[in-house]
Amino acid sequence: MVREDRNIDFVEIEPFVEPVEPARKEKPVSETGRAGEKKDEKKPLRVKEFLDGSILVRETMTRQLPFILFLTVLAVLYIGNRYHAERMVRKISKTEVEVKDLRAEQITIAAELMNISKPSEVSAIVNERNLGLKQLVEPPKKLIRKKIP
């Protein structure tokens, strides 16, 4: 179904004009109780605000407080982890030095044992301590047990 009368009437539309509020004599009072401050107004940061702590009551700071606390916790964990790692490195280096000393002592003791266990050294030690033992001149005899039939 096709319509043949396609007349469109154009109506002139008035441009939108925002209503203008009359100027107030009083300045708005913010949550801090100071006149002239707006809640969303961005003011530059001043040193005085840091010193007296009024920067902490700004809306932007209160919205960012959980994130700031999260970053603080991360920083504390990072510092603690660093101290723990440094302590472990010192402990490992101390243990390595101790292992080197013990290995050198073990080698020295093993060499002394090899030296002392020589037959000539054993006989010298026995003579020093007057144990009354003498070295055999003839080889030992083997005892043979006869089988009983």
C-alpha positions in Angstrom: 0.0 0.0 0.0 1.6 3.2 -1.2 0.5 6.6 -0.1 0.6 9.3 -2.6 0.3 12.3 -0.4 3.6 12.7 1.3 3.5 16.2 2.5 5.7 17.0 5.4 5.2 20.1 7.4 8.4 21.6 8.9 7.8 23.3 12.1 10.4 25.8 13.4 11.8 24.6 16.7 13.1 27.1 19.3 16.7 26.5 20.4 17.1 25.2 23.9 18.2 27.7 26.5 19.3 26.7 29.9 17.5 28.6 32.7 19.8 30.9 34.5 19.7 30.8 38.3 19.7 34.1 40.0 23.0 35.0 41.7 23.1 34.0 45.4 24.4 36.3 48.0 25.5 33.5 50.3 28.2 31.1 49.4 27.4 27.4 49.7 28.8 25.6 52.8 30.6 22.3 52.3 30.9 19.4 54.6 34.0 20.8 56.1 32.0 23.8 57.3 33.9 26.4 55.3 32.0 28.8 53.2 32.7 29.1 49.5 33.9 25.5 49.0 32.0 23.3 46.6 32.0 19.6 46.9 33.1 18.7 43.4 35.2 21.8 42.8 38.9 20.9 42.1 41.2 23.1 44.0 45.0 22.9 43.8 46.7 21.1 46.6 48.4 23.3 49.1 51.0 22.5 51.8 48.7 23.9 54.5 46.1 21.2 53.6 48.7 18.5 54.1 49.8 19.9 57.4 46.4 20.4 59.0 45.0 17.2 57.5 42.1 18.8 55.7 43.2 17.0 52.5 41.9 13.7 54.0 38.3 14.9 54.1 38.1 15.8 50.4 35.7 13.6 48.5 38.3 12.5 46.0 40.5 11.3 48.9 37.7 9.4 50.6 36.8 7.7 47.3 40.4 6.6 46.8 41.0 5.5 50.4 40.5 1.7 49.8 43.0 1.9 46.9 45.5 3.8 49.0 45.2 1.3 51.8 45.7 -1.5 49.3 48.9 0.1 48.0 50.1 0.6 51.6 49.6 -3.0 52.4 51.4 -4.0 49.2 54.3 -1.7 50.1 54.5 -3.2 53.6 54.5 -6.7 52.2 57.2 -5.8 49.6 59.4 -4.3 52.3 58.9 -7.4 54.6 59.7 -9.7 51.7 62.8 -7.8 50.9 64.0 -8.1 54.6 63.2 -11.8 54.6 65.1 -12.3 51.4 68.2 -10.5 52.7 68.1 -12.5 55.9 68.0 -15.7 53.9 70.9 -14.6 51.7 73.0 -13.9 54.8 72.0 -17.3 56.4 72.9 -19.1 53.1 76.3 -17.5 52.8 77.1 -18.2 56.5 76.1 -21.9 55.9 78.2 -22.1 52.8 81.3 -20.9 54.7 80.5 -23.4 57.5 80.2 -26.2 54.9 83.6 -25.3 53.3 85.2 -25.4 56.8 83.7 -28.7 57.6 84.7 -30.2 54.3 88.3 -29.1 54.8 88.3 -30.6 58.3 86.9 -33.9 57.0 89.7 -34.1 54.4 92.3 -33.4 57.0 90.9 -36.0 59.4 90.7 -38.6 56.6 94.3 -38.0 55.7 95.4 -38.4 59.3 93.5 -41.6 59.6 95.1 -43.0 56.5 98.5 -42.1 57.9 97.8 -43.6 61.4 96.5 -46.8 60.0 99.8 -47.7 58.3 101.4 -50.8 60.0 104.6 -48.9 60.7 102.7 -46.1 62.5 100.6 -48.6 64.4 103.7 -50.3 65.8 105.2 -46.9 66.7 102.1 -45.9 68.6 102.0 -49.3 70.5 105.7 -48.9 71.5 105.0 -45.3 72.7 102.2 -46.4 75.0 104.0 -49.5 76.3 101.1 -51.8 75.6 103.4 -54.8 75.5 102.4 -55.9 72.0 105.1 -57.0 69.5 105.0 -57.5 65.8 105.1 -61.1 64.5 108.3 -62.1 62.9 107.0 -65.4 61.5 103.8 -65.7 59.7 100.7 -66.9 61.6 99.8 -70.6 61.5 96.6 -71.8 60.1 94.6 -74.2 62.3 92.9 -77.0 60.5 90.1 -78.9 62.1 89.9 -82.6 61.3 86.7 -83.9 60.1 85.2 -86.6 62.2 83.8 -89.4 60.0 
